[in-house]
Amino acid sequence: EPAASGAAGSFGQVEKLGDAPPNETLQFLRQDAVLLKPGEHQFDWGLSYSIYNFTGAIPVVNKSGDIIGVTNERIRLQLMTIPFALRYGLCDGLQAYINAPLGWSNDETTNDVGGSLTNNFVSMGDISAGLNYQVMKSCGTWTPDVIASLGFIAPTGHATFATSLLAPTSALGQGFWDITASILAVHTLD
């Protein structure tokens, strides 16, 4: 005779304890859509720190421009940023984004003849924004999702042209407007 429902060792009905919690996972490449769905948004932030050290020999010149010696010079560039990014799904296959980093920049220059210069800046970095458009959706084993991006970078962060060329990741800004375009192919293998 079968055991009564709810008795020890039986497989009776289990009482429902409530609604399942909503799925609030962030969009990642392993899910169906690479871009956000219309009306969805996602806010990302992080922390980044970079350092650049350089030591080299530089000439010492007198007032008439003659080289009278050589000294060692040390350049140290530090950058810490908190990148804030917002993505928003405009319609199927079209997503807008804006990146607005906040950061601290420090550059130090010292040499053996007593010269020293230090600058500290805390400010907003260069703001970038643009659109991502899904040109092609994967339709088989060997075809990837293809996303085209078009954006711009506004020179809102503190920058010096020399440090931007020397170490691009050492300043809060690059000092000029920029237009960016890219094509990205995404394909999962698992």
N, C-alpha and C positions, 0 to 999 in steps of 0.2 A: 504494500500500500504506500503511495507517495506521501512524503512528509508534508505537513500543513504549511501554507505560506507563512513565512516569518519565523519558522522554527529553525533551530540550530542545524546547520549543514544544508539548508535548502536554498534554492535560487528564486525566491519570491520577488515581488515588485519592490523597487526601491523608491522611497518617497522623494519627490523633487524638493530641493531645499531653496530654490530661488532661481532667478535668471542668471545665465552665464554672463560674466563680466564682458564689457565690450572690448574688441581687439583694437588696441591703440598703439600697435607697433609702428615704427617709422618705416617709410618706404625705402627698401633696399633693392639692389639689383637682382636678388634671388626671387622676388615677387613678380607678379604678372606685368605690372606697368613700371616703366623706367621713370616716366614723368608723373607728376601728381595729377589726380583727376580734377575736373572742373570744380572750383570752390574749395578745394583742400589747400591747406597751407602747412608749412613746416619751418620751424625756427631752429637754427643751429648756432652753436658758439663753441669756442675752444680756447686754448692758450698755446702760444708759440713763443719760443725764445731762440734767438740766434746770436752768435758772437763771431767776430772776425778780428784776427790778430795779424799784424804785419810788422816785421822789424827789418830795416834796411839801412844802407849807408847813403847819406846825402852830402853834397858838397857844402862847405862853409865859405861864403864869399864876403869880401870887404866892400866898402862903399863905392869903390870904382869898378866892382864886378869881377875882380880877380879871385880865383879860388885859392884860399889860404889854408884849407884843411878839409877834413872829412869827419862827420859825426854820425852816430847811430840815431835813427829815428824810429819810434814805436807808434803805430796807429792801432787803436782798439775801438771797434765799432760794436755796439750792443743794441739789440732790438727785442722788445717784448710786446706782443700784441694779443688782444682778445678779438678774434674775428667774429663778428655778428653777421649772420646771413639769414635772409628770409626768402623762401620760395613759395610761389602761389600758382595753382593750376587755373589758367584762364579759360580754356576749352579743351576738348579732346586733342591730345598731342601737342599742346602749346602751354608753356610754363614761363612765368616771369621770375626774375631773381634780382635781389639787391644785396650787396655786401658792403658793410660799413664797419671797418675795424677801428678799435680804440687802442692806443699804445703809448709806449715810452721808448724814446731813442736817446742814446748816449754815444758821443764820440769824443775820444781822448787822443791827443797828439803830444808826445813828449820827445825831447832829444837831449843829447849829452851836454850841450852848451847852455842849458838852463831854460830853453823854450818849452812852454807847456800851454796847452789850450784844451779846455773841456766845455762841451755843450750838452745840455739836457733839455729834452722836449717831451712834454706829455700833451697829446692832442689826438684828434681824429686822423685816421689814415686816409689814403685815397679811396673814394667811394666808387664802386663799380656796379653796373646794372645791365640787364639785357634780357633776351628771350632765348628759350630753348625750344626747338621744334622737332618733333619726331618725323623724320623724312620717310623711314621705312620700318615696319614692324616685322619682327622675326616670324617667318612662316614655315619653318622647317628646321631640320637638324643642323644644317650648315649655314643658314642665313642669320645675320645678326640684326639687332635693333640698331638703327642709324639715327643719330640726333645731330642736328645742325644748330650752332649757337652764334648769335650776333650780339655784341655788347659794346660798352664803352667804359673807360676809366676816367674819372674827373680828378684833377690834381688838387685835392682838398687837404692832403697831409703835408707836413713839413718835409722839405727835401732840399738837398744841396746837389747840384749837378755832379760834382766830383765824387761824392760818396755813392751816388746812384750808379755811376760807371764802375767804381772800384769794387763795390760789394752791393749788388742790387737788393739783397734782403736785409740791409742794415739801416734803412731809412723808412720813415713813416709814409713817404710818398716818392714818386718818381719825378715830379716837377713839370709834367706836361700831360696834355690830353692824349688819349690812346683809344683806338677802335680795335676791337678784337673779333675774330671769327674763327670758328673751329668746326670740325666734323668728328664725331665720336661714334665708334662701333662697339656695341656691347653684346656679348654672347656668353651664356652660362654653359658650362661643360658637364655639370652633374645631373 
